[in-house]
């Protein structure tokens, strides 16, 4: 976990297989806008957080997140920034703590944990630097190319800094147990109802993992939402399209109630 700044709490929840560092690529947005305390969680089994005992599935992970946030923010208002699986967990947190969550930003969020129920496009690479790829180790190259539509040096440098360390640090046993129970008992919007606070949903046009169409179906539940599909982007939408993602996040951050 990492905590930065003072002001309205924004809790960052990363996705499966990485850790909080993947969201640090966006931290400068909050620093520039000002007035935010950023709390970046490491989920159990990732980064610096010990894996859960017992079954260690998604229901248990979701309960852990809610408990952890309650311990960290108390009864204060806060916003949530969720990436991939973290986007699903952010929706769960909002449903469980409806009187405290004042805004949500979801980057390439999981809508349905069951991959068989997702509508996803074919993965497409829009830029490829072969000289760069040949300079990487086999491990680096495999992890980089499987999700990244823009396989360029600048994208690699960001990926190497914020994504790869978390991938290497992930607890494989914890990930296996999570995969065996990768479901939630309830759909968050059915529990929490509509949410009219500032909401941002950013998806990648080439995201072959969670897609972009299922997220569009969330909009009726979020009347205060901005929705964007970024062309030329895969699952790591804020790494493939950093300028657009930052602009959208900055717009969302300015809409949040500070002070």
SULMO-V591644 format. One record per helix or strand. SS is the DSSP state (helix for helix, strand for strand). FROM is the first residue (numbers start at 1). TO is the last residue. If there is no record, write none. Layout:
ss | from | to
SS | FROM | TO
SS | FROM | TO
This chain:
ss | from | to
strand | 2 | 4
strand | 8 | 13
helix | 21 | 24
helix | 27 | 33
strand | 36 | 40
helix | 58 | 73
strand | 78 | 83
helix | 85 | 96
strand | 101 | 107
helix | 115 | 117
strand | 127 | 128
helix | 130 | 135
helix | 138 | 145
strand | 150 | 151
helix | 153 | 162
helix | 164 | 169
helix | 172 | 180
helix | 188 | 192
strand | 198 | 204
helix | 213 | 216
helix | 219 | 221
strand | 225 | 230
helix | 237 | 240
helix | 242 | 255
